[in-house]
Amino acid sequence: MPRKPIAKDIRTAQGQQLARRLYDYPIQKLENMTAEEKASLLSQFPSLGEAEFDYVIQQLVTAKRYEQERVGWQAVPHDIAVLTIVIVTVLSDIRTGAIAGVAILVLLESLFQYYFDQRLYRYLSSLVWLTYPAYAVLAYILYRRGYEWTWIVLAVLLTWGGTFVLGLLARIPARLFYEAREKGKQEAAQRKKG
């Protein structure tokens, strides 16, 4: 005999449906939902009370912020590599700066694939605002050292675009290693069962 759905199960199912419906809303819209929108949504999900509705909204906002931070975390190695290239170029020359930047980029891309710290991200995310002036400093330093403007533009473009491309390439071995490790764990678990 099929069991009768419990009110808690119905509320959970409607909360999940509400979350699916609101997932594509931007955070700003979720946080500033009007009373009319809220009332309209509550009428479509009658098993949810205002407290459950607010809880779903809070969980969505938290999940979306976390997702944004995870995406932003992947850009931090690029920012650090650009700053490294510029600082080492100021102290030495463009070749040494490029070598140091690539080395830092490869190292950090490998680390940042598997380690995430929200508190640390909040500090490191501000580095993006330093990269824009860093490009100007790089151009100025190269100009002062007598480089032609075509080489200066090329150096700035390679510093900007090259670090993105190299960052994507540097993630591949780390990702392959992680996937192979996970596959090995799954195969070991299957062997233990069988």
Protein Blocks (a to p, Z undefined) as FASTA:
>chain_A
ZZdddfklmmmmmmmmmmmmmmmpcfklmmmccfklmmmmmmmmmmbcfklmmmmmmmmm
mmmmmmmmmmmmmmmmmmmmmmmmmmmmmmmcmklmmmmmmmmmmmmmmmmmmgccfklm
mmmmmmmmmmmmmmmmmmmmmmmnopafklmmmmmmmmmmmmmmmmmmmmmmmmmmmmmm
mmmmmmmmmmmmZZ
